[in-house]
């Protein structure tokens, strides 16, 4: 299997698992104060970004930070 296909399959399975976990954790918060709910959903809505970026870089064949492309004048 190629790296992009593996990254796609792992990413899709991970996203489904993440949504199920966040939903299970959010269920008890339904009766809580709206500010606590806001903080939880804001954190849960951004927490998936770091693993996905790392997975996308791995799938593209890059493991380090992106380097800017130098263009000749």
N, C-alpha and C positions, 0 to 999 in steps of 0.2 A: 504494500500500500504506500501511496505517496504521502509526504508530509502534509500537504494541504487537505487531503481527504481525512487523515487522522485528526488533524486540528479541527476540522468541521464536525466530525463524529463526537470527539471529546467535548468540544464546545457546546454542541446541541444537548448532549446528555448532561453536561455540567449545568447548563442553563435550566433545564427541566428540574434537576435536583435542587438548584438554588431557589427557584420559584416555589417549590414544594416546602422547602425549609423555611423560607421567609413567610410564607402563608401560615405555616404551623406556629411560628413564633409570633406572628401578628394577631392571631386569633384571640389570645387573652387580652390584647390591648384595646379591643373594641369598646370596652366600658371605661377605659382610662381617659385622662384629661387629653384634650385635643393637642396640646403642646407636646406631650410625650409621644403621641401618635405621629405628629409632624416630624419630630426628631428621628424616630425609628424609621419612617418611610424615606426620609432624606438620606439617612445613612445606608439603608438597604438599597436605595436606588443608585448609589454611587459605588458601593463596595465591590461590585462585580467588575468594575473597569480594570483594575490592576491585573487580575488573573487573565482576563480576556486579552489585554494588550500583550502580555507575555506569551500567551498561546498563539496570537496572531503573528508575532515576531518569529516564534519558533516555526510555525507553519510556513512562513515566507522564507525561512532559511537564515534569518538574522537573529542573533541572540543578544547583541548589545544594543545600546541606544542608537537611534537613527542618526546618520551623519548627513550634513547638508551636501548637496551636489555642487561642486565648483564648476562654474561655466567660464569658458574662455571668452574674452571680449572680442 
